[in-house]
């Protein structure tokens, strides 16, 4: 098992924009209330999840700099709000996201299928690599636009590897 115990050994830093707009409570890393477009960097190991709920006004670019994220309880990355959110795999960095949940019931309104689930425009980019495994259903699912640029992306999913509802 890759993460048999609860591991929370994650490093977060503000690269530019609104500083101090995140909390780490237990195994949940949450980004909130940006006052300007911002870039944050995250690295390390997290047996838990990341929630992005930064409001409708500003963009968040989350730089993945050697992140291993696994969740057996909820979406590993859940994007609730943001003008647009970008997940950037930094150059020379390998990043891993594992969704090890059981399949989500169609009528469940608290859980969504998808290791990365976004309610807003989502871009997956960078010069690095992202490997994503969803034992649940979809790999990366955006209810709005989904753009993928440049990075080396490997997705293993039960259903759709990539799903964008609008484009």
N, C-alpha and C positions, 0 to 999 in steps of 0.2 A: 504493500500500500504506500502510495506516494505521501499521503498525509494521514497517518493513522491517529495522530493526536492533534489537538487544537494548537496550531502554530500561528502565532501572531508576531512576526518579525519583519515589519514593513517600515520603510522609510518614505516620508512624504515631504516635498519642499515646494514652495511657491517660486516659480521661475520668473513670472511677470504678472502684473495685475493685482487683484485684491488678495492681500496676505491674510492668513489665519482663517480661511473660509472652509476649514474641514475639522471634523472630530473623529476620533477613533474610540468607540465605545465597545468594549468587549472585542468581538471579531468583526464589527461593522465599521467600515471607513466611509464617512458621509461627507459629501461636498455640498455646501449650502450658500445662499445669499451673496452672490458676487455683486460688486458695485461697478465693475468694468470687465471687459473681456480679459480672461486670465488663462495662464498656463501653469499647470502643476505637474510635478514629476513624481512618479511612484515606483518603488523597487522593493525587492525582498519577497518574503513568503507570507501569504495570508490564507489561513484556513477560515474562510468567512465570506464576506461580500462587500461590494462597493456600491453605494447609492449616490447618484448625482441628482440633486434637486436644487438647482442654482437660480431659479426664477426664469421668467420669459425674456428678459431684456438682454442678457449677455451670453457670449460664447465661452465654452470651457474646452481647452485642449489638455487632455490628460496624456502625458508622455510616459510610456511604459519602458522602463530602463532595466529590464531583468526582473520581471514580476512573475511569480508563480501564485496563482489564485485558484482555490478549489472550494466548492460549496456543495454540501449534500442536503441543505435545508431550503435554500431560496436561490433566485437568479444570482449567479456570481457578480454580474454587473447589471444594475437596474437604473435606467436613466429616466427620471420622472419629468424633469423640466430643464430648460436651457434654450437659448435662441438657436444654438446648434452645438453639438458636442462632437469632438474629434478624439479618437483614440489613436495615438501616434506611437508606433513601435520604433524606438530610437535606433540609429545606426549601430551595428555590431552588438545589438541586444537580442537575446532570445527571451520570449515571453510565452507563458503557458496559462490557459484558462480551462478549468475542468468543471463541468456541471455533472455531478454524480447523483442527482435526484432521480426518484422514480418518475414515471410519466405523470404530467399534470392533467387533472380532470378538466374536460371542456367547460364545465360550469364553475370552476374555481375562479373567483374574482380577486384573490390575493396573490396568486402565483401565475406567472406566464411562462410558456415554454420558450426556451432560448437561453443559452449561456450568457449572451449579451442581449438584453431587451431594452429597447428605447421607445419612448412615446414621442420623441422629437427627431428632427433631422440628425442623422448620424453619419460621420465620416470615419473610415478606418484607413489609416495612412502610415507613412514613415518609410525609412530605409532599412529598418530592422525586420525581425521575424515575429510572427504571432501564430502559435499553435493552439487550437481550440477543440475541445472534445465535449460533445453533449450527449450524454447517455439518455437524456430526457426527450428531446424532440428536435427543435431547431438549433442551429449554431448561433448565428447573429440575426436578430429580427428587429426591424425598425417599423413602427407604425406610420412613419413619415418617409422621407427620402433616405436612401442608403447609398453612399458612395464608397468605393474602394479604390485606393490609389497607391501605386508603387511598392508597398511592402511585400514581403514573402509571407503568404497566408496559407495555413493548412487548417482545414476544418473537417472534423469527423462528426457527423450528426446522424441521428436516427431518421430525421425527416429532411427539411431544407437546410443546406449549409448556410445560405444567405437568403434573407427574405426582406424585401422592402415593399411596404404596402403602396406607397405613392410612386416611387421610381427606384 
